[in-house]
Amino acid sequence: MIDGVFIRPLRQIPDERGKIMHMLRETDPHFERFGEIYFSVVYPGVVKGWHAHTRMTLNYAVVSGTIKLVLYDGREDSPTKGEVQEIFLGENNYQLVTIPPMVVNGFKGVGTKEAIVANCATLPHDPEEILRIDPYQNEIPYDWTRRDG
């Protein structure tokens, strides 16, 4: 597990009308601050990444579909520098993943339908504080190719 990354199970409350899917509350001990919330849709087999934020903390939950979230710790002062972490998130594994600043992340849609990723970020979007990295041409020791078995 990458230092500073937290994975927390999230509560779902189903009834005969549908369900409620909790994500993050101001009263949660791990709540930092509210900057903005947005939803990212990813199609099956498509990679969105890599990127890192210099100041923003991300809080991801997948409300529909499934993704493979991949994290890479390139922080010089981190005890987990160089580590890669894969996390499958979605309807069957509904969790909140908190990603601190400067942890590189990306995700890939898996399964047969589009996935909807909710992000409750600690800061509003600022193009000056995001670092974008090509998903295939980079120094990150990760291959996005599907692996069977």
Secondary structure, 3 states (H helix, E strand, C coil): CCCCCEEEECCEEEECCEEEECCCCCCCCCCCCCCEEEEEEECECCEEEEEEECCCCEEEEEEECEEEEEEEECCCCCCCCCCEEEEEEECCECEEEEECCCEEEEEEEECCCCEEEEEEECCCCCHHHEEECCCCCCCCCCCCCCCCC
